[in-house]
């Protein structure tokens, strides 16, 4: 059975300039626009046009999806992608500008937990107040009271006004109340980061129990590991539209790849073509043909850098730099350090670099190709090429997989040479 259905849903907000927040500015703005003398003079004075005080912002643009009862679905994307807008629409906080949506079942919104708390009331009193706001009957709250207090770990402070609570105590109580409303649909927005590690684990265990019981869960988070822990399916949003809807691992991989692409573009935005030498194209080759920018790290990679020299350039040096998913420098090398002397270049040509198996973990990377003079005082041109590495996950963390070997109370297949005469104090496996 379908729990949630979005059909071509769009949501528009009005964005106002700072002056547009005041009523007097809106009145003056309207008077200026209606002034006939202003309209007649506009043709002669283009600069006299009245700047708009507001503009439209489409948080969602014709978004459609269905979620079956019992599914756990994550929504990911950059800030402003439309994730929280979807939750607010499902919670009934706001209405769509166009399109339709249907929710089948009671909804609990763990979005801004504790938002209905009154600071002068005690924790116990706020449980009844907030529970009522969330749709619980008094008898339900009575039955759940002890469990709520225990879950929030506030037994000693439950009769203290919440204005004396720390921020952690406040959100723990809010989460505990919302989690005990016994809904069919959970809407969760970044609240799994509340409290310490132990409380976060308790929250995840509670959600796992609800998931086993067949509850529907919608989770919005920038903590991608939480999305992987909880969700069977994931929707990747960008600029108010769905980019990918499918397997969680694939959605996260696509999202990470796009994030890396944005970061690399921003970091190397100043790379411009030179006048003396221009790098025309960078590509990976497979059997002499241009390959896709996704490589298997177990195979050799041939990089071709095509260039054009406006005139004869003596002793050029070509180099390559590799950069990680966060734009961090991984390694770099050039023709001079590899003892390849290039007497000169002129006109169009190519330089090739063969990389024997990239020891990189799966992810998105950047390759910078550069050409400079022999003394490295003049950079003729630098260009960015973005590529992906596909590698089976083996538990290694970071950027590199060095294919290390371990031994315990045994021997390596090949003897390990040690720069030491006496070996009696080394473990047997290292001799």
Secondary structure as GFF3:
##gff-version 3
##sequence-region A 1 431
A	DSSP	beta_strand	2	16	.	.	.	ID=ss1
A	DSSP	three_ten_helix	19	21	.	.	.	ID=ss2
A	DSSP	alpha_helix	23	34	.	.	.	ID=ss3
A	DSSP	alpha_helix	36	41	.	.	.	ID=ss4
A	DSSP	three_ten_helix	46	48	.	.	.	ID=ss5
A	DSSP	beta_strand	54	68	.	.	.	ID=ss6
A	DSSP	beta_strand	72	76	.	.	.	ID=ss7
A	DSSP	alpha_helix	83	91	.	.	.	ID=ss8
A	DSSP	beta_strand	98	103	.	.	.	ID=ss9
A	DSSP	beta_strand	107	110	.	.	.	ID=ss10
A	DSSP	alpha_helix	123	133	.	.	.	ID=ss11
A	DSSP	alpha_helix	138	152	.	.	.	ID=ss12
A	DSSP	three_ten_helix	162	164	.	.	.	ID=ss13
A	DSSP	alpha_helix	167	179	.	.	.	ID=ss14
A	DSSP	beta_strand	185	189	.	.	.	ID=ss15
A	DSSP	three_ten_helix	191	193	.	.	.	ID=ss16
A	DSSP	alpha_helix	197	212	.	.	.	ID=ss17
A	DSSP	beta_strand	216	220	.	.	.	ID=ss18
A	DSSP	alpha_helix	224	230	.	.	.	ID=ss19
A	DSSP	beta_strand	233	238	.	.	.	ID=ss20
A	DSSP	beta_strand	241	247	.	.	.	ID=ss21
A	DSSP	alpha_helix	248	267	.	.	.	ID=ss22
A	DSSP	beta_strand	277	286	.	.	.	ID=ss23
A	DSSP	beta_strand	289	290	.	.	.	ID=ss24
A	DSSP	beta_strand	294	296	.	.	.	ID=ss25
A	DSSP	beta_strand	301	314	.	.	.	ID=ss26
A	DSSP	beta_strand	317	323	.	.	.	ID=ss27
A	DSSP	beta_strand	329	334	.	.	.	ID=ss28
A	DSSP	beta_strand	344	355	.	.	.	ID=ss29
A	DSSP	beta_strand	363	372	.	.	.	ID=ss30
A	DSSP	beta_strand	379	390	.	.	.	ID=ss31
A	DSSP	three_ten_helix	428	430	.	.	.	ID=ss32
###
